[in-house]
Amino acid sequence: SKILPIGANLRHNPYKIVKMFEETVADYCGSKYAVSTDNCTDALLLCCEYLDVSDVVIPSRTYLSVPQSIIHAGGTVKFRDYRWKGVYQLEPYPIWDAAKRFTSGMYIPDSFMCLSFHIKKHLKIGKGGMILTDDAEAAAWFRKGRYEGRGEVMYHEDNIEINGWNAYMTPEQAARGLMLMQNYPDHVEDLPEEPFYRDLREFGLFKNTESVP
């Protein structure tokens, strides 16, 4: 894995280590850009917000926060009953939940792939997420969206133009990610399907959600 050197002026801007972690992950996964977040849920939310999703089809067995992210972004969830492994698409949008996959060259071109660095996932930094993309405009929007609409200047010097979120990765998390990437293998199998997720239609929140074939 490619590990970038730590600059001498890192102590003056600790968030540079976040950028270093992003560049390392992008290089490993094969995407042009990687935008870190505080978790995979917020990565999915940012993608749904950016694409202004409407009707979104996801598997009925997945993590609870995925349909919640769609709803928070103003979309409507529809469930399809099928099993998946590693990744699945938030159809028909080019958004992929890749929380159970982290291996070299995994990036799907022209997509937004959302990663998880939760303690139960592949790269165990504690809590963190990332969006892989080859879209420069989208990556720039995600960077601002995750950080309350702010650019890479002090907020009182900025012109805030979008309504962002507090969803950025901390330097502490990024530093742990960089450390773990030094010995991370080139090929890693997807996390196992079992025990599989509970069918979300069993929860009261989703009992009236439409199911599609």
Secondary structure, DSSP 4 states (H G I P E B T S, - for coil): ---PPPPTTGGG-TTHHHHHHHHHHHHHHT-SEEEEESSHHHHHHHHHHHHT--EEEEESSS-THHHHHHHHTT-EEEEE-----S-EE-BTSSEEE-TT---TT-PPTT-EEEEE-BTTSSS-SBS-EEEEES-HHHHHHHHHHTBTT--SS-GGGS---S---B-PPPHHHHHHHHHHHTT--S--PPPP-PSPPPPGGGSGGGTT--B--
